Amino acid sequence: MSNLCAVGVNHQMAPVEVRERLALGPERLRAALAGLQAELVGGAGSGARPSGSGAPCDAAAAEVAILSTCNRTEVYAWAAADAETIIRRHLAERGGLDPQAAAAILYARHGDEAACHLLRVAAGLDSLVIGENEILGQVKSAFELAHAAGTTGPMLSALFRYAVQAGKRVRSETEIGRAALSVATIVVEMAQETFGPLADRTALLIGAGKMSSITGQALVAAGLRCVLVANRTFDRAQRLAATLGGRAVRFDALAENLAAADIVICSTGAPHLVLHADEVRRVLERGRAVAPRDPDVEASRLLVVDLAVPRDADPAIAAIPGVRLADIDDLEALVRANHPLAVAVRQAAEGIVREELNDYRAWQDARCCVPVIQALRERAEMICEAEVAKTLHRMGDLSPQQQAAVGAMARAIANKLLHQPIVNLKEPPDGAAPDDYAELTGRLFGLN
């Protein structure tokens, strides 16, 4: 599995201000996938193929997939080239990082370790919110986008298939799935921590995508009084507002509607800031009709939660009196305080990941033996046909039934002789590397 490589950055390695420089939206993802595949193919053309690479890897068919979310940007590649070096350089250039800075934040995984990493990501074991629900869909989408772009092949297709299966099993077979935690539920907890009950509060959602929808639903379920939705495309804002029982507002009237909000949720795909500190300051200075606060609750007049990467909210908003600004990284402290994951639950989830990883290894082992098994059967068939023809020629006139019986007997003998070698190829003896065993079998039978 040494042709498999994963290089990336996540919330554990770098703050959001660094991660946002590496984030990729759908359009940029397609260009990045094509560019990386071209670089890997070019790199493979000038380098030697690594030894012990398991299943064959055609340099002209390097496989690439990119998982880019608010908490991570990771590149998965199956290639004969020095994929790690190529991917590191590509990400560093994209993020405008010098080599030293890139080396400090970018991690690399190879072979089994890379496969295990993706399985753990899909299972929600590497998330800011352990067991979060959204990441499984994001892993699926990452593969579907790469597949549509033509940059995946059999190796990454199988890896992502086992990763999605691991994610589904962890959610259905362990308490992680029953907890149903998500970033949205943590946002609700932060809002309740800031304001207490939400029955008299109003939220302004900036952006009408999936994260806004999920967060809006969670806030409404927690008793929020009113939801306003602002989006550059007004029709999308109207559709989301209708599902939430709220009201769509014009994106170019953010300041006006900001004055009515207690909670602002930012989640757009914009590559630039959409909520500016000066705008927020002017709204607060003009004063707002706000609901009375519980004296035991933190005295914030406005909670701004920025779920976007790149960020939507100006970091300078945090310095405005009466405003609490939280980005995706700030949610982590609340998660650690309120949702410690039981050791037994994590162990059960990790056990499922190991099982699916072993199944992926077995799939790979079987795949590397397929060419040898096919060659064995073709050689046996060719020998059978030649020897049966000689025998029939020497025996003179035989009925069609007799000729068929001779042919069937020859094939039966060949199949019986090949049975054990094929069984051993599919399940090599203990201690035998599948690719080495396949190569030795090919040499023994004169297939190489």
C-alpha positions as MATLAB code, in Angstrom:
seq = 'MSNLCAVGVNHQMAPVEVRERLALGPERLRAALAGLQAELVGGAGSGARPSGSGAPCDAAAAEVAILSTCNRTEVYAWAAADAETIIRRHLAERGGLDPQAAAAILYARHGDEAACHLLRVAAGLDSLVIGENEILGQVKSAFELAHAAGTTGPMLSALFRYAVQAGKRVRSETEIGRAALSVATIVVEMAQETFGPLADRTALLIGAGKMSSITGQALVAAGLRCVLVANRTFDRAQRLAATLGGRAVRFDALAENLAAADIVICSTGAPHLVLHADEVRRVLERGRAVAPRDPDVEASRLLVVDLAVPRDADPAIAAIPGVRLADIDDLEALVRANHPLAVAVRQAAEGIVREELNDYRAWQDARCCVPVIQALRERAEMICEAEVAKTLHRMGDLSPQQQAAVGAMARAIANKLLHQPIVNLKEPPDGAAPDDYAELTGRLFGLN';
ca = [
       0.000    0.000    0.000;
       3.062    2.256   -0.157;
       1.756    4.055   -3.274;
      -0.969    5.569   -1.089;
      -0.201    8.993    0.369;
      -2.209   11.587    2.302;
      -0.957   15.126    2.962;
      -2.944   17.841    4.680;
      -3.710   20.163    7.545;
      -6.521   20.125   10.115;
      -7.823   22.060   13.122;
      -5.286   20.334   15.368;
      -2.294   21.544   13.344;
      -3.173   25.083   12.302;
      -5.577   27.889   13.295;
      -8.394   28.960   11.032;
      -6.430   31.938    9.645;
      -3.976   29.445    8.140;
      -6.521   26.795    7.124;
      -8.597   29.321    5.222;
      -5.651   29.964    2.903;
      -5.703   26.298    1.894;
      -9.491   25.881    1.683;
     -10.946   24.965   -1.709;
     -14.473   25.539   -2.984;
     -15.993   23.222   -5.638;
     -14.712   25.164   -8.662;
     -11.187   25.488   -7.291;
     -11.272   21.844   -6.256;
     -11.779   20.711   -9.841;
      -8.825   22.762  -11.037;
      -6.658   21.566   -8.127;
      -7.518   17.918   -8.813;
      -6.571   18.182  -12.480;
      -3.398   20.114  -11.685;
      -2.235   17.683   -9.010;
      -2.920   14.662  -11.178;
      -0.869   16.201  -13.988;
       1.993   16.944  -11.583;
       1.934   13.395  -10.197;
       1.964   11.872  -13.664;
       4.879   14.123  -14.627;
       6.737   13.239  -11.444;
       6.217    9.528  -12.014;
       7.689    9.817  -15.472;
      11.058   10.945  -14.120;
      11.343    8.775  -11.026;
      11.802    5.130  -10.268;
       8.845    3.148   -9.041;
       9.013    2.409   -5.313;
       9.690   -1.180   -4.340;
       7.146   -3.311   -2.535;
       4.308   -1.214   -3.932;
       1.636   -3.901   -3.770;
      -0.970   -3.564   -6.500;
       0.396   -2.193   -9.775;
       0.196    1.552  -10.251;
       0.281    2.909  -13.804;
       2.126    6.242  -13.740;
      -0.227    7.550  -16.422;
      -3.202    6.880  -14.156;
      -2.259    8.575  -10.885;
      -5.327    8.933   -8.654;
      -6.162   12.029   -6.583;
      -8.987   13.128   -4.277;
      -9.194   16.236   -2.061;
     -11.204   16.578    1.137;
     -11.655   20.280    1.951;
     -13.896   21.325    4.866;
     -13.889   24.080    7.474;
     -11.614   21.942    9.658;
      -9.264   20.331    7.143;
      -7.781   20.267    3.673;
      -6.354   16.847    2.799;
      -5.046   15.415   -0.456;
      -5.204   11.643   -0.991;
      -3.129   10.234   -3.824;
      -2.231    6.853   -5.280;
       0.802    7.375   -7.472;
       4.198    5.983   -8.319;
       5.762    9.432   -8.031;
       7.086   11.031   -4.850;
       3.551   12.179   -4.091;
       4.332   13.716   -0.701;
       6.873   16.179   -2.080;
       4.624   17.166   -4.985;
       1.545   17.655   -2.789;
       3.445   19.581   -0.117;
       4.806   21.955   -2.740;
       1.362   22.392   -4.305;
      -0.326   23.182   -0.971;
       2.453   25.515    0.139;
       2.227   27.486   -3.084;
      -1.547   27.653   -2.851;
      -1.445   28.930    0.732;
       1.450   31.305    0.157;
       3.473   29.451    2.809;
       7.248   29.334    2.924;
       8.731   25.812    3.082;
       9.492   26.045    6.805;
       5.954   27.125    7.692;
       4.461   24.442    5.438;
       6.637   21.751    7.025;
       5.396   22.768   10.478;
       1.668   22.441    9.758;
       1.326   19.869    6.951;
       1.227   16.234    8.045;
       1.819   13.257    5.785;
       0.616    9.670    6.048;
       1.630    6.728    3.884;
       0.292    3.256    3.169;
      -1.752    1.713    5.968;
      -1.408    4.871    8.055;
      -2.934    7.011    5.292;
      -5.796    4.565    4.780;
      -6.472    4.402    8.518;
      -6.473    8.203    8.711;
      -9.240    8.542    6.117;
     -11.302    5.828    7.815;
     -10.968    7.662   11.158;
     -11.915   10.963    9.505;
     -15.063    9.427    7.989;
     -15.920    7.884   11.365;
     -15.773   11.322   13.004;
     -12.813   10.367   15.197;
     -10.586   13.156   13.881;
     -13.185   15.937   14.028;
     -13.453   19.005   16.206;
     -16.745   17.516   17.436;
     -15.981   13.810   17.881;
     -18.590   11.784   16.044;
     -20.016   14.768   14.141;
     -22.490   13.842   11.439;
     -21.492   16.230    8.641;
     -18.029   14.798    7.929;
     -19.354   11.519    6.502;
     -21.306   13.399    3.850;
     -18.266   15.568    3.161;
     -16.107   12.477    2.581;
     -18.720   11.129    0.154;
     -18.870   14.461   -1.672;
     -15.069   14.657   -1.915;
     -14.962   11.310   -3.676;
     -17.929   12.087   -5.940;
     -16.333   15.355   -7.047;
     -12.989   13.660   -7.751;
     -14.754   10.844   -9.607;
     -16.665   13.370  -11.735;
     -13.374   15.159  -12.452;
     -11.864   11.876  -13.669;
      -9.028   11.800  -11.120;
      -9.971    8.623   -9.242;
      -9.449    4.990  -10.152;
      -9.888    1.577   -8.543;
      -7.536    2.174   -5.606;
      -9.012    5.414   -4.233;
     -12.522    4.278   -5.148;
     -12.090    1.250   -2.895;
     -10.450    3.289   -0.119;
     -13.293    5.809    0.000;
     -15.847    2.995   -0.174;
     -14.359    1.365    2.930;
     -14.087    4.773    4.632;
     -17.770    5.530    4.103;
     -18.646    2.037    5.329;
     -16.560    2.604    8.475;
     -18.327    5.921    9.056;
     -21.768    4.364    8.727;
     -20.930    1.469   11.040;
     -19.475    3.708   13.745;
     -22.631    5.804   13.735;
     -24.995    2.836   13.803;
     -23.076    0.479   16.124;
     -21.672    2.832   18.782;
     -22.879    5.605   21.078;
     -21.168    8.158   18.834;
     -23.977    7.792   16.345;
     -26.688    8.025   18.994;
     -25.249   11.260   20.389;
     -25.924   12.961   17.020;
     -23.504   15.788   17.793;
     -22.652   18.367   15.174;
     -21.197   21.823   14.910;
     -24.794   23.087   14.865;
     -25.593   21.606   18.277;
     -22.458   23.216   19.688;
     -23.546   26.577   18.258;
     -26.884   26.185   20.064;
     -25.049   25.469   23.320;
     -22.908   28.571   22.832;
     -26.007   30.681   22.206;
     -27.675   29.329   25.342;
     -24.498   29.883   27.319;
     -24.447   33.498   26.113;
     -28.137   34.412   26.371;
     -29.881   31.703   28.359;
     -33.260   30.621   26.885;
     -33.637   31.496   23.194;
     -37.398   32.038   23.128;
     -37.014   35.837   22.850;
     -34.009   35.828   20.523;
     -33.578   36.452   16.805;
     -30.893   34.904   14.608;
     -29.590   36.277   11.331;
     -28.174   33.591    9.023;
     -25.719   35.006    6.493;
     -25.544   32.373    3.778;
     -28.157   29.820    2.715;
     -26.035   26.711    2.280;
     -26.095   23.382    4.080;
     -24.330   24.570    7.239;
     -26.708   27.538    7.587;
     -29.655   25.202    7.118;
     -28.465   22.708    9.724;
     -27.601   25.423   12.240;
     -30.892   27.219   11.654;
     -32.842   24.007   12.240;
     -30.947   23.384   15.488;
     -31.653   26.927   16.734;
     -35.352   26.675   15.886;
     -35.570   23.310   17.625;
     -34.027   24.977   20.710;
     -36.894   27.483   20.802;
     -35.495   30.455   18.875;
     -38.157   33.115   18.287;
     -37.237   34.383   14.837;
     -34.865   33.536   11.968;
     -33.740   35.983    9.278;
     -31.886   34.652    6.230;
     -29.619   36.780    4.033;
     -27.991   35.437    0.884;
     -26.578   36.993   -2.272;
     -29.145   34.954   -4.228;
     -32.454   36.067   -2.739;
     -34.373   33.035   -4.034;
     -32.127   30.710   -2.015;
     -32.657   32.850    1.063;
     -36.417   32.599    0.572;
     -36.308   28.804    0.215;
     -34.280   28.340    3.399;
     -36.390   30.862    5.330;
     -39.538   28.959    4.335;
     -38.171   25.689    5.726;
     -37.260   27.401    9.004;
     -40.463   29.388    9.395;
     -38.407   32.564    9.106;
     -38.051   35.519    6.752;
     -35.649   36.227    3.895;
     -33.916   39.607    3.884;
     -31.846   41.401    1.283;
     -28.109   40.796    1.409;
     -27.410   44.431    0.628;
     -29.405   45.422    3.737;
     -27.287   43.515    6.262;
     -26.770   46.523    8.546;
     -30.492   47.162    8.815;
     -31.252   43.541    9.706;
     -28.223   43.217   11.958;
     -29.910   45.679   14.271;
     -32.712   43.161   14.895;
     -30.431   40.190   15.589;
     -29.115   38.741   18.819;
     -27.239   35.920   17.065;
     -25.471   36.115   13.715;
     -24.376   32.915   11.973;
     -21.946   33.426    9.076;
     -21.544   30.558    6.629;
     -20.986   31.620    3.027;
     -18.561   30.445    0.403;
     -17.247   33.944   -0.208;
     -13.456   34.284   -0.564;
     -13.559   37.593    1.347;
     -15.105   39.107    4.479;
     -18.851   39.750    4.351;
     -19.385   41.099    7.894;
     -17.159   44.056    8.749;
     -16.239   45.452   12.159;
     -17.150   49.045   11.260;
     -20.621   47.956   10.222;
     -21.217   46.044   13.465;
     -19.868   48.927   15.551;
     -22.185   51.454   13.879;
     -25.219   49.232   14.460;
     -24.406   48.842   18.162;
     -23.645   52.529   18.621;
     -27.034   53.468   17.188;
     -28.577   51.176   19.790;
     -31.052   48.338   19.372;
     -34.266   47.225   20.978;
     -32.965   44.110   22.659;
     -34.708   41.666   24.951;
     -33.806   41.780   28.656;
     -30.923   39.551   29.698;
     -30.768   37.044   32.490;
     -28.413   38.678   35.056;
     -26.678   35.331   35.564;
     -25.800   35.062   31.873;
     -22.823   36.707   30.189;
     -23.675   40.304   29.242;
     -23.161   40.050   25.480;
     -25.471   42.114   23.287;
     -24.560   40.214   20.141;
     -23.166   36.737   19.423;
     -21.431   36.292   16.075;
     -20.487   32.731   15.107;
     -18.348   32.437   11.980;
     -18.537   28.900   10.561;
     -16.955   29.776    7.227;
     -13.482   28.916    5.971;
     -12.258   31.306    4.614;
     -13.780   33.422    7.370;
     -16.784   35.668    6.732;
     -16.506   37.844    9.857;
     -13.803   40.441   10.421;
     -11.644   39.288   13.400;
     -11.693   42.902   14.636;
     -15.336   42.377   15.622;
     -14.063   40.584   18.739;
     -12.765   43.895   20.106;
     -16.181   45.609   19.995;
     -17.692   45.934   23.504;
     -20.765   43.766   23.993;
     -19.956   41.417   21.089;
     -18.883   37.834   21.431;
     -17.183   36.555   18.265;
     -16.502   32.843   17.823;
     -14.967   31.126   14.829;
     -14.799   27.420   14.120;
     -11.752   27.012   16.365;
     -13.464   28.640   19.353;
     -16.072   25.886   19.413;
     -13.418   23.345   20.393;
     -13.115   24.543   24.012;
     -16.867   24.170   24.466;
     -16.734   20.677   22.982;
     -13.979   19.596   25.354;
     -15.816   20.975   28.371;
     -19.287   19.648   27.581;
     -18.736   16.483   25.540;
     -15.919   14.271   26.800;
     -16.100   11.023   24.855;
     -16.218    7.898   26.980;
     -13.171    5.690   26.593;
     -15.309    2.621   25.861;
     -17.171    4.425   23.055;
     -13.954    5.562   21.398;
     -12.460    2.069   21.696;
     -15.523    0.556   20.029;
     -15.293    3.067   17.180;
     -11.557    2.484   16.738;
     -12.245   -1.271   16.624;
     -14.648   -0.797   13.714;
     -12.041    1.304   11.908;
      -9.477   -1.490   12.324;
     -11.923   -4.064   10.951;
     -12.655   -1.992    7.856;
      -8.938   -1.302    7.380;
      -8.235   -5.045    7.473;
     -10.961   -5.588    4.872;
      -9.378   -2.931    2.657;
      -5.998   -4.628    3.009;
      -7.563   -7.967    2.071;
      -9.129   -6.354   -0.996;
      -5.734   -4.988   -2.010;
      -4.028   -8.329   -1.416;
      -6.567  -10.097   -3.595;
      -6.199   -7.434   -6.284;
      -2.436   -7.875   -6.602;
      -2.977  -11.610   -7.202;
      -5.637  -11.200   -9.887;
      -3.200  -10.802  -12.836;
      -1.271  -13.937  -11.787;
      -4.454  -15.979  -11.320;
      -5.742  -14.820  -14.693;
      -2.414  -15.659  -16.365;
      -2.392  -19.110  -14.721;
      -5.861  -19.912  -16.004;
      -5.075  -18.624  -19.496;
      -1.877  -20.715  -19.620;
      -3.768  -23.814  -18.423;
      -6.511  -23.262  -21.004;
      -3.973  -22.864  -23.786;
      -2.138  -26.071  -22.787;
      -5.433  -27.969  -22.495;
      -6.550  -26.922  -25.967;
      -3.205  -27.878  -27.522;
      -2.958  -31.271  -25.803;
      -6.593  -32.181  -26.450;
      -6.122  -31.380  -30.133;
      -3.063  -33.672  -30.296;
      -4.855  -36.476  -28.469;
      -7.968  -36.301  -30.661;
      -5.814  -36.341  -33.765;
      -4.051  -39.567  -32.633;
      -7.267  -41.323  -31.587;
      -8.918  -41.109  -34.966;
     -12.671  -40.841  -35.437;
     -14.570  -40.059  -32.236;
     -18.154  -38.996  -31.772;
     -18.810  -35.380  -30.716;
     -19.750  -36.670  -27.271;
     -16.453  -38.539  -26.947;
     -14.460  -35.499  -28.082;
     -16.270  -33.347  -25.532;
     -15.511  -35.884  -22.798;
     -11.780  -35.789  -23.583;
     -11.791  -31.998  -23.449;
     -13.740  -31.954  -20.172;
     -11.326  -34.439  -18.594;
      -8.308  -32.334  -19.553;
      -9.856  -29.158  -18.129;
     -10.849  -30.961  -14.925;
      -7.261  -32.157  -14.390;
      -5.904  -28.645  -14.995;
      -8.437  -27.087  -12.613;
      -7.597  -29.552   -9.862;
      -3.874  -28.898  -10.270;
      -4.441  -25.115  -10.138;
      -6.877  -25.172   -7.226;
      -4.362  -25.059   -4.372;
      -1.999  -22.525   -5.976;
      -4.963  -20.192   -6.556;
      -6.207  -20.650   -2.985;
      -2.728  -19.793   -1.692;
      -2.555  -16.736   -3.948;
      -5.831  -15.424   -2.536;
      -4.809  -16.238    1.046;
      -0.986  -16.445    1.207;
       0.601  -18.519    3.979;
       1.330  -16.680    7.229;
       4.298  -14.359    6.904;
       4.203  -14.222    3.081;
       3.740  -10.798    1.501;
       0.941  -11.096   -1.111;
       2.823   -9.266   -3.863;
       6.018  -11.275   -3.237;
       4.028  -14.518   -3.196;
       2.317  -13.571   -6.459;
       5.669  -12.809   -8.079;
       7.163  -16.125   -6.898;
       4.147  -18.059   -8.206;
       4.495  -16.369  -11.564;
       8.156  -17.377  -11.741;
       7.405  -20.990  -10.732;
       4.827  -21.343  -13.505;
       6.894  -19.428  -16.070;
       4.474  -16.508  -16.297;
       7.025  -13.667  -15.861;
];
